[in-house]
Amino acid sequence: MNIIDTTKEFFQLWEHNTPFTLGHLDTYYGRFPDIFDTYFKSHCTRTPTRLNSAIERYPATVDTMKRCVALLPSLVAEVYDEMSGLLQHALPMEIRLLVGGFGSNAYVTHDGTLHFAVELLPCETALLRVLIAHEMAHAFHFRLLTEAGFQFSQLAWDGYTSLYLEGLATFVSMLLNPGLPEAAYFSFDNSGGDWVSFCRNHYEDIKERINDDLQHWDMEQEIEWFRLRGGKTYGMNRLGYFIGTEFISSCVESIGLIDTMRLWGMQDIQPVVQHWMSGTPYPFE
């Protein structure tokens, strides 16, 4: 396991430069172009307004960031051991720690590299474990899909993809971290109880609305159901995670966890989701 900790350079710049400016951030980003080119392309807008706002927020979070950085190596190793045991699978893993602009808290590239933006991480051990397990589940999932024949060059963000991938990562994080409030697996903090209650009370309606949107999916729908800046339909964002987790739970009940993780490498995921959405069991072989 290889951990690349870019935060050391950020903290050095932060502690030796008052006032801390956009120029200092640019210096930090310039030291790790391969990391931040991807980060700003897909996970955070790189605008002066956005980054100046981040600079204003760093003083309140810098101590928490340092504590998270200290916790991460041992927790990552712990979760890796548990997940490799659960899945009876091992893979090389690279983890990159960065200080971002309050965009995504974590993400995984298709080669299985984990990225954690420490300014948005929970500092409570149990919650941080859930987030690590979620992201690491993506890495293991990508490897199992590749071994089953899936070609990531063919991946399309059509709604079916997000329901499958995010639902599975959430489901695995629950298996490795049992006993927490249900909201923790979706929000990675101690809030979210109202969100879960809303999902349960409006489950069929949410499922139907997502199913309708699957017929004409674009980035607007992706944002609505799976991104933090969505949630216009019900006033609550990322509701697709809940529906996706229910879908994965159904698949695991039918064919088991490992076959569910390999499923898209063996057949198109779309008809499986469509059968589930309609209430008709998919005829797994």
N, C-alpha and C positions, 0 to 999 in steps of 0.2 A: 504494500500500500504506500502510495506516494502522496504526501500532503504539501502543496505549494501555498505558502502563507504570504500573500502580498500585503497583508495588513501592517506588517512591521514597517514597511516603507511609508505607509500612510501615517502611522503614529509618530514616526520620526519627523516627518514634515509638519505634522500638526503641532508637535511640542516645541519645534524650533522656529516657528514662523507666526508672529503676531503683528498684524492681523493675518489670518489664513485666507487666501484668495483663490479665485478661479485659476490663476496661474499656477498655484501650488497643486491644485487638483490635476491640471493638465500635465504637470511634471510626473505626478504619480501614475496617471493613465499611460503616459508615454513609456514608462518602464515595463509595461505588460500589455503591449498592443494586441497580442493574440487573444487575450482574455477580454479586454474592454471593447475591442471591435465587435465581438459577438454580443456582449452585454448591452451596448448601446444600440445595436441594430435590432435586437429582439426583446429586450427586457426593461429598458428605461430610455426615455427621450433625453438626448444630450442637447439641452438648450441652456443659455445663461440663466433664464428664470428658474428652471428646474434645479440647476446646480447651486445657484446662490441660495435658494430655499434650503437645500441640503446642508450647506455650510452653516446656516442659521440654526439648524436642528442638531448638528453634531455635538455641540457642548453638552447637551442634555443626555446624550447617548454614548459618549466616548468611553466612559467607565464600564457601562454594560457591554459594549463591544469587546473590550479587553477581557472581560470575564467569559464571554462566549468563546472567544478565541482560545482561552485557556482550557475550557471544557471540551471543545470539539474533538481533539485527537483521541482521547480515551473513549468518548462516547461513540465516535465513528468506528473504532476498532471493536467495541462491544457489540454494536448493532450488526456489524459485518459478520462477526462470529455467529451470532444468533440467526441471521438471515441465511448464511451459507449452510448452516445446519438444517434449517427449516426446508430449504430448497434442494439440499444435497448437491450443491453446485458451488464452485469457486471461480473467481475471475480476478484478474489484476484490476486495481482501482486507483484512480487519481482523483484527489479532492483539492479544489482550489478555493481559498478563502480570500475574499475581497471586500473592500468598502465601496459601496455603490451610492446611488443618488436617491435612495428610498423608492426603488422600483420593485422588481421581484425580490423575494427573500431567498429563493433558491431555485435552481433549475439543473437539468441534466442534458448534455448534448448526446447525439445518437451514438457516439463512440463510448458512452458510459461514463464520461467525466462529470463529476459532481461539482457544482459551484454553489457556495454559500455567501450571500451578501450580509455581513455581520451586523450592519446597522438596523436590520429588521428581524433579527433572530430572537426567539424567546430565551431568556437566561435561566429559566427554571428547568432543571435537568430532565424531568419527565416529559415536558413539552418539547424540549429540544430533541430528545430521543424520537418522538413521534415524527417530527419534521425530517430528521436524518433517515428514519426508516422509510418514509414516503419517497424521498428522493432516491435512496439506494434501491428501493423496489423497482423504480424506473430503470436503473442501470442493469439490474439482474434481468428484468423483463426484456430489455433490448437485446441482451446477450442470448437469452433463451429463444427469442423470436428469430434472431439471426441464425442460430443453430438449426432452427426448424425450417429455414429456407426463405424467411421474409427479406425483401429488398427494400431498404429504407428510401431508396430513390423513388419508389412508387407511393410513398406515404402522402396522403392528402388530408388536410384538416377539414373534414366534412361533417363533424359532429359525432359520427360513429367512432372516429379515432379518439376523440377526447373522452367520450363515455367509457370506452374500453381502457385506455391508458390510465386516466386519472382515477377511474373506479377501482382498477386493480391496485394501484399504488396505495390508495386509501385503505382498501381491504387488507393488504399485507401489513400496513402500519398498525392496524387494529389487532392483528394476530400477534405481533411482536410486543405490543404494549397494552395488554388487557387491563380492564378495570378502571380506566379513566372515564370522565364524563364524555358522552358521545361527541359533544361539540369539539373537544380537543383534537379529534382526528381530522376535522375540517378547517378549524380556525387557527390551530397551533397556539392557542392561548386559553385563558380562563373565561373568556366571553363566549358567546355563541349559543347559549341555551335557548334563547328565543328563536334563533335561526333553525335549530334542529326541530323545535316544536312546530314551527311554521312548515317545515318540510314534511313532517309526519301528518300534520292536520290537512295539508293541501297536496298530498302526494300524488293522487290520481290526476288532479288538474295540472300540476307541474309536468308530470310525465306526458300528458296529452299535448301540452303546449310545446314541449321539446320535440315530441314526435312530429308535430305539424311542421316545425322549423327544419327538421331533418330533410324535408322534401325540397327545400330551397336554401340550403345552408351557405352562408358566406361569413366573412370576418365579423360582420355586425352580430350575427347569431353566436359566433364563437365568443365574442366579448360579453354578450348578454348572459350566457349561461356558465362561462368558465373563467372569466377575468374579473379582477377586482373592480374595474371601472364599469362593469355591467350592472344588471339588476333593475332595469327600467320597468319590466313587466310587473314585478311584485314588490319592488322597493328593496329587494335583497339580492346580493350578487352570488355568483358561483353555485347556484342551485343544481347545476349539472353534475357536480361532484357527488351529491347525495343520490341522484338517480343512477349515475354510473356505478356507485358502490352497490346499490341494490341489484343492478344487472349482473355485476361480477359475482355477487353472493349466489345468485341463481345458477350461474354457470358452474361455480365451484361445487355446488350441491349436486349438479348433474354429472360432471366429468372430473372433478378434483382440481386442486390448485395448479399443479404442474401443467396438466393438459390445457387448462384455461390460459396459462401464461404463454403456451406455445400455439394457441389456437389460430391466431392470425397468420402464423407461418405455414399453416396446413390448409387453410381455407379462408375465403373472404369473410370478414367479420360482419359485414352489412346485413346479410340475411339472418344471422344469429340475433342481432339487435332487433331487427324487424319482427321476428317471431316473438321475442320477449315483449316488445312493446304492444303487440296485439293480444298477448295472453296465451299464445299457442306455443307449447314446448317445442324447441328445436329438435329435429330428429338426429341427434348426435350418433355417429356410428360407433 
